Amino acid sequence: MNLQDSPAPRIARGGKAIYGAPLGILMLEARFPRIPGDMGNAGTWPFPVLYRVVRGASPERVVLQGARGLLPDFVAAAQDLVAQGAEAITTNCGFLSLFQREIAAAVGVPVATSSLMQVPWVQATLPPGRRVGVLTVSQGSLTPAHLEAAGVPLDTPIKGTEGGREFFRVLIRAEAVDMDVALAEQDILEAGQALVAAHPGIGAVVLECTNMPPYAAALQAALGLPVFDIYSLITWFHAGLRPRRFAG
């Protein structure tokens, strides 16, 4: 037999604990329902993901208290996800933009902490005279530091859901473990409509909160404007980790 005709060796490369899920998601510790479209519902994603819950990082502590004292916990959890096999890291709270630089420096892989990172990209797509508006779960808690960390202009129009009947009280205040989805959607629609009414020059909306994607289609239909969220960010992010292979 001619040695040149021998089949090439097939070497499987190791070094990870888990394969086939390059994206790691850092999760807050919460018990509200993760409906389809929510970042914490694994069925939301058209690709496998790895999750890690950061114990003690409640939505109230992260959103209303500025995530004080939690940076080491998020860094450790991100490092654990990378050790398991994650090739990139994201989080399930837009307010974690505060930790963007620190987590990226600690893990050595691409990191996208917040849906707010899309604001400059979306702004670049809009015609002159139009601007991006941000819909957040808590306007009163979204500080200039959060915006600056995500590259968001400080004069960006912002509206929160604090005045609603369901979304804020269940997700942030943890006043219930069940949620009226129709009421939550109405909170999002009313906040979005108020945002656009107060700022007629808005040409697109970015949703800060990672629990808002289930309502993005309804909001887009109601406003007649493009709506971007954590789903649009992460599907873009993942596309760079696993580019599509085209036949031929």
C-alpha positions as CSV (number, residue, x, y, z in Angstrom):
1,M,0.0,0.0,0.0
2,N,1.3,3.4,-0.9
3,L,1.8,5.6,2.2
4,Q,0.5,8.5,0.3
5,D,-2.9,6.8,0.0
6,S,-3.2,6.4,3.8
7,P,-6.1,8.4,5.4
8,A,-5.1,11.6,7.1
9,P,-5.1,11.3,10.9
10,R,-8.3,12.6,12.6
11,I,-7.3,14.5,15.8
12,A,-10.0,15.8,18.1
13,R,-8.7,18.9,19.9
14,G,-9.4,19.2,23.7
15,G,-8.9,21.7,26.4
16,K,-12.5,22.6,27.3
17,A,-15.2,21.0,29.6
18,I,-18.2,21.8,27.3
19,Y,-18.3,22.1,23.5
20,G,-20.8,23.5,21.0
21,A,-21.9,26.4,23.1
22,P,-19.5,29.3,22.6
23,L,-21.6,32.0,24.3
24,G,-21.7,32.3,28.1
25,I,-24.5,34.3,29.8
26,L,-24.1,35.7,33.3
27,M,-27.5,35.6,35.0
28,L,-29.0,37.6,37.9
29,E,-30.5,35.6,40.7
30,A,-34.3,35.9,40.3
31,R,-37.5,33.8,40.3
32,F,-39.9,35.6,38.0
33,P,-41.1,33.7,34.9
34,R,-38.6,33.6,32.0
35,I,-41.1,33.6,29.1
36,P,-40.1,32.8,25.5
37,G,-38.0,35.7,24.3
38,D,-36.6,36.4,27.7
39,M,-32.8,36.1,27.8
40,G,-33.0,33.6,30.6
41,N,-35.2,31.2,28.6
42,A,-32.8,28.9,26.7
43,G,-35.5,28.3,24.1
44,T,-35.1,32.0,23.0
45,W,-31.8,31.3,21.3
46,P,-31.4,29.6,17.9
47,F,-28.1,28.3,19.2
48,P,-26.9,26.6,22.5
49,V,-25.7,28.8,25.3
50,L,-24.0,28.4,28.7
51,Y,-25.6,29.9,31.8
52,R,-24.1,30.9,35.1
53,V,-26.3,32.4,37.9
54,V,-24.4,34.9,40.0
55,R,-25.6,34.3,43.6
56,G,-26.7,37.3,45.5
57,A,-27.0,39.5,42.3
58,S,-30.7,40.2,42.6
59,P,-32.4,42.6,40.1
60,E,-33.0,45.0,42.9
61,R,-29.4,45.0,44.0
62,V,-28.0,45.3,40.4
63,V,-30.5,47.9,39.1
64,L,-31.5,50.0,42.1
65,Q,-28.3,49.7,44.1
66,G,-25.8,50.0,41.3
67,A,-24.4,46.5,41.7
68,R,-22.2,47.6,44.6
69,G,-19.8,45.0,45.7
70,L,-20.7,42.5,43.0
71,L,-17.9,43.0,40.5
72,P,-15.7,40.1,42.0
73,D,-18.7,37.8,41.8
74,F,-19.4,38.6,38.2
75,V,-15.7,38.3,37.2
76,A,-15.4,34.9,38.9
77,A,-18.6,33.6,37.2
78,A,-17.4,34.9,33.8
79,Q,-14.0,33.2,34.3
80,D,-15.8,30.0,35.2
81,L,-17.9,30.1,32.0
82,V,-14.7,30.6,29.9
83,A,-13.0,27.7,31.7
84,Q,-16.0,25.6,30.8
85,G,-15.8,26.5,27.1
86,A,-17.4,29.9,26.5
87,E,-15.6,31.9,23.8
88,A,-17.5,35.1,24.6
89,I,-19.5,36.5,27.5
90,T,-22.7,38.5,27.9
91,T,-25.0,39.3,30.8
92,N,-28.7,39.4,31.4
93,C,-28.9,43.0,32.7
94,G,-28.2,46.1,30.7
95,F,-27.2,47.9,33.9
96,L,-24.1,45.7,34.0
97,S,-22.5,48.0,31.4
98,L,-20.7,49.3,34.5
99,F,-18.6,46.2,34.5
100,Q,-17.8,46.0,30.8
101,R,-14.1,46.9,31.0
102,E,-13.4,44.9,34.1
103,I,-15.0,41.7,32.9
104,A,-13.4,42.0,29.5
105,A,-10.0,42.5,31.1
106,A,-10.4,39.6,33.4
107,V,-11.6,36.9,30.9
108,G,-9.6,37.7,27.8
109,V,-12.5,36.9,25.4
110,P,-15.0,39.2,23.8
111,V,-17.6,40.6,26.2
112,A,-20.9,42.4,25.6
113,T,-22.5,43.3,28.9
114,S,-25.4,45.5,27.8
115,S,-27.9,46.0,25.0
116,L,-27.1,49.7,25.4
117,M,-23.9,49.0,23.4
118,Q,-26.1,49.1,20.3
119,V,-27.0,52.7,20.7
120,P,-24.0,54.2,18.7
121,W,-24.5,51.6,16.0
122,V,-28.2,52.2,15.6
123,Q,-27.6,56.0,15.6
124,A,-25.2,55.6,12.7
125,T,-28.0,54.1,10.6
126,L,-30.5,56.9,11.1
127,P,-31.0,59.9,8.7
128,P,-30.0,63.4,9.8
129,G,-32.3,64.8,12.4
130,R,-33.3,61.5,13.9
131,R,-32.0,59.9,17.0
132,V,-32.1,56.8,19.2
133,G,-34.3,56.6,22.2
134,V,-33.8,54.1,25.1
135,L,-36.5,52.2,26.9
136,T,-35.2,51.0,30.3
137,V,-36.7,49.1,33.2
138,S,-35.7,52.0,35.6
139,Q,-35.0,55.5,34.3
140,G,-34.2,56.7,37.8
141,S,-31.4,54.2,38.1
142,L,-29.8,54.5,34.7
143,T,-26.9,56.9,35.5
144,P,-24.4,58.7,33.3
145,A,-21.9,56.1,34.4
146,H,-24.0,53.3,32.9
147,L,-24.4,55.3,29.7
148,E,-20.7,56.2,29.3
149,A,-19.6,52.7,29.9
150,A,-21.8,51.6,26.9
151,G,-20.8,54.5,24.7
152,V,-24.3,56.1,24.9
153,P,-24.5,59.9,24.5
154,L,-25.6,61.4,27.8
155,D,-28.4,63.5,26.1
156,T,-30.1,60.3,24.8
157,P,-33.8,60.3,25.4
158,I,-34.7,57.7,28.0
159,K,-38.0,56.4,29.5
160,G,-38.5,53.8,32.2
161,T,-41.2,51.4,33.3
162,E,-41.4,52.4,36.9
163,G,-44.8,53.9,36.5
164,G,-46.3,50.7,35.1
165,R,-48.5,48.2,36.9
166,E,-46.7,44.9,36.4
167,F,-43.3,44.8,34.7
168,F,-41.2,46.8,37.2
169,R,-42.9,45.5,40.4
170,V,-42.4,41.8,39.4
171,L,-38.9,42.0,37.8
172,I,-37.2,44.5,40.0
173,R,-39.2,44.7,43.2
174,A,-39.8,40.9,43.2
175,E,-43.3,41.5,44.6
176,A,-44.6,38.3,42.9
177,V,-43.2,35.2,41.3
178,D,-46.0,35.1,38.7
179,M,-46.5,37.8,36.1
180,D,-49.5,39.0,34.0
181,V,-47.9,39.0,30.6
182,A,-50.6,41.2,29.0
183,L,-50.1,43.8,31.7
184,A,-46.4,43.6,31.4
185,E,-46.7,44.2,27.6
186,Q,-49.0,47.2,28.2
187,D,-46.3,48.7,30.5
188,I,-43.8,48.4,27.7
189,L,-46.1,49.9,25.1
190,E,-47.1,52.8,27.3
191,A,-43.5,53.6,28.2
192,G,-42.5,53.4,24.5
193,Q,-45.3,55.6,23.4
194,A,-44.5,58.2,26.1
195,L,-40.9,58.2,25.1
196,V,-41.7,58.9,21.4
197,A,-44.4,61.5,22.3
198,A,-41.9,63.4,24.5
199,H,-39.2,63.2,21.8
200,P,-40.7,63.4,18.3
201,G,-37.3,63.1,16.6
202,I,-36.7,59.5,17.7
203,G,-36.1,57.3,14.7
204,A,-35.4,54.0,16.5
205,V,-35.6,52.5,20.0
206,V,-33.1,50.4,21.9
207,L,-34.4,48.3,24.8
208,E,-32.0,48.2,27.7
209,C,-33.7,45.5,29.7
210,T,-33.0,41.9,28.7
211,N,-36.6,40.9,29.7
212,M,-38.1,43.1,27.1
213,P,-37.6,41.2,23.9
214,P,-40.9,39.3,24.2
215,Y,-42.6,42.6,23.7
216,A,-40.3,44.1,21.0
217,A,-42.5,43.1,18.1
218,A,-45.6,44.6,19.6
219,L,-43.7,47.8,20.4
220,Q,-42.3,48.0,16.9
221,A,-45.9,47.7,15.5
222,A,-47.2,50.3,17.9
223,L,-44.5,52.9,17.2
224,G,-43.8,52.1,13.5
225,L,-40.0,52.4,14.3
226,P,-37.1,49.9,14.4
227,V,-36.7,48.3,17.8
228,F,-33.4,46.8,19.0
229,D,-32.8,44.7,22.1
230,I,-30.5,42.1,23.6
231,Y,-31.7,39.5,21.1
232,S,-30.5,41.6,18.2
233,L,-27.2,42.2,20.0
234,I,-26.5,38.6,20.9
235,T,-27.5,37.1,17.6
236,W,-25.1,39.5,16.0
237,F,-22.5,38.7,18.6
238,H,-22.9,35.0,18.1
239,A,-22.6,35.4,14.3
240,G,-19.0,36.4,14.7
241,L,-18.3,33.4,16.9
242,R,-19.8,30.9,14.5
243,P,-20.0,32.5,11.0
244,R,-22.4,30.8,8.6
245,R,-20.7,28.3,6.2
246,F,-22.1,28.7,2.7
247,A,-22.1,25.9,0.2
248,G,-19.9,26.1,-2.9
